[in-house]
Amino acid sequence: MRGRLICLTGIDGSGKTTLAHRLSVSLSQQGTEYRYVYARFLPMLVRPGWMLTRQLFLRGHDMNSDYVGYSSVKKSFLHKRSLAKLHETSVLTDYLIQVTFKVTIPVLLGANLICDRYVYDTVVSDLAPDLDYSPQRVQEVINLCFRVMPRPDLVFLLDVPETVTLQRKSDVAAREYLSERRRIYSTIAADGHHMVTLDGTVPMDQILNQAVAVATRRFSPKFYGHEITDN
């Protein structure tokens, strides 16, 4: 009864949300219903701790006006192994609870979901930069998540240069913020997660057509179960 799980990942401003909505409509029109789900990590259980940390250690440091300084102070605070482990465990536990109701239960009950952000984005945005993950550790944490969270049947990575997303979004912290995360996404895509990379700089209609074509091929009876290498 397990449903299909398609995920869209990538840096801010790459077009994930727009594509996710349109892809759910397009695939549903082919006869199999898909539902859009926003699965980005939202701090809930960890919020009080994060607020206290900002008051005690990050006061006077603003992520948007000085990302490099803000990030440096935050990494210094999390340099202690005990604090790093607490941060990692609390974020993953909080996210597991959210995913259980948003993704895991619906998929196990047969729902087909288009996830706007998922495990990859949580690791890339909320853990890897602050905890200075090595590429190996990034893979370990992602695989750890997939022991208790559904592994996607198909993942699209929307890749765009930092200069493009800075033109699209005015609320992005800084170019360094984007570059740091884009580099990690590229590492994940190259390390065996079978992501289909889409060029986020081309018109959205073209991106949508490519995504629909890949998904249709991936879930057709003839090709189901085979690795998709479209780029």
N, C-alpha and C positions, 0 to 999 in steps of 0.2 A: 504493500500500500504506500510505500515511501514516495513522496512527491519529488519533483525535480527542483534543484536549487541552482540558480544562476546568479553570480555575483559580479558587481562592477566595482573596480578599485582604481586608485590613482590619486594624484595630488589635488589639492583644492583648485577649483576652476577648470578642471579637465572636461567637465560635461557629464559627470556620472549621473546626477539626478535627472537631468533632461532625458538622457538616453534610457535610464531605467524606466521612467514613466512611459516613454514611447515604445520601448521594447515590450513591456508588459501588454500594451494595447495591441501591437502588431502580432505578437505570438498568440494572443487570445483570439484574434480574428482568424487564425488558422485552424481553430477548432479545439485547442487545449487551453483552458483558462489559466492565466498567470496573475498573481497578485503582487503589487509593489509593496516592499517593506523597507523602511529606513532602519538599518542595523548598525549604525555608527555607535560607538561607546558613548554613553551619557553618564557622567559621574552622579551617582545617587547615594549609595552607601558610603562612598569615599569622600563625598562633598564636604562634610564637616572637617575631616582631616586636612583636606586640601585648603580649605579656607583658613584654618589655623596656621598651616605652613606658610601661606602667603603673608599672613599678618606678622609672623615671627621672623621669617627669613627672606621674604621677597618684597617687603615693603620698600617702596621707592624705586622698584625695578618694574618697568612696563614692557610687556612682551611685544606690543605693537610699535612702540617708539624706539626700543633698543633690544631687539631680539637676541643679539649676540651676548650682550651683558646679562640679560635675563636668563638665557640658557646656561651661561657659564656659572652663575650663582646657583641655579637649580641643580646642575650636575655636581657641583661641589658639595651641596647639601646631601645629595643621594649617593655620594662616593662611598660612604660607609656601607659595608656589606649588609649589616642588619637592616638599615633603612631601605636599601635597594630591594632586599628580599620582601620587606613589608609592603613597599610600593607595588612591586610586581604582583604579589599574591592578592592584595586588596583589589587592584584593577581587574585582574583576571577573574576573581570571584564575583565581583560586581557585574562584570560583563557576562559571565556564564549565566547568572540569574536572568539578565535581560534577554539573552539569546534563547534561553529555554522557552520563554513565552512568545517571543517574536518569531523565532525560526524553528527550533527543534521540535516542539510539539506540533505545530502546523504541518511541517514536512513529514513527520512520522505518521500523521493522520491523512496524508495524501495530498496536501496542498502544494501547488507549484508556485515558487516564489522567485521574484526578481529582487535581489538584495542590493540596495544602494549603500555600499560600504559593508565590510564584514570583518572577519578576524584579521585579515591582512592590514586593514587600516588602523585597527586598534593597536596592533604590534608596532606598526610603522610610526604612528603619530603619538601614541601615549606611553610607549615603553622604550623602544630601541634608541631614540636620540638621547633621552634623559639618562638612560642607564648604560650608554656606550656599548650596546650590543655588538658583538662581532657577527659577521655573516653566519657563522655556524650557530651562534646563540639565537639569531633571528629564526633560523630554520627549526631549532629545537622547540622554541616557544610556540611557533605556529603548529608544529606537529603535536605538541602537548594539548593545544586547544582542540584539535581535531580528534582527540581521544574521547572527548565528551560533547563536542559540538558537531553538527553535520558537516561532512566534507562536501564542498560544492561539486556539482556535476560539470560546471562550466564557469570559467572566470575570465572576464574581460578586463584588461588593463588599459585604461585610457591614458596615453602618454602625450604630454604637451611640454614645450619648453617653458621655463620659469617666466621668461619675458611675456609670453602669451597670457598666462594666467594672471599675471600682475595687471595686465590691461583689462582683463575681464572682471576681476574682483578687487574692490577697494578695501576689503576688510582682512586681507592676508597680511600676516605679521611682517614678513620681509623676504627678500629673495633667498637669503641664507636658509630660512625656514623651509622654503620649497625645494631648494637644491639638496638639502640634507635628506629630505624624505623621498624625493625623486630617485636619488641614488640607491636608497634601500629598496624601493619598488623594483628597480632594474635588477638588483641582485636577486630578489625573490623570483622574478620572472625567469632568470637564467639558471636557477637552481632546482628545476624539476617540478614546478607546480603547474605545468601545462597551461599557463595563461596564454590567452590570445590577445596580442597587443594590437590596439587600434590607434590610429593617428588622430589625436584629438584636435588637430588644427584644421582638418578638412570640414566642409559643411556637414551639419548634423544629419541631414537626409542621407548622405553618403555613408556616414558612420553607422546609421541605423540599418541601412540595406546590407552592409557587410555583417553586422551582428546577427541580423535575422537569418542570413544565408548560413552562417556558421552554426547557429543554434538549430536550424532546420536540419542541416546535415548531421549534426551531432546526435540528435534525438530520433533520426529516422531509423526504422528497423534494420536497414541495410548496414548502417554505419555505427549503430549503437554499440558502445564498448570499445571502440577504437580511438586511439589518441588523435586529437585534432592539432595540427601544427600550423594552421593558417596564421599569417602575420600581415 
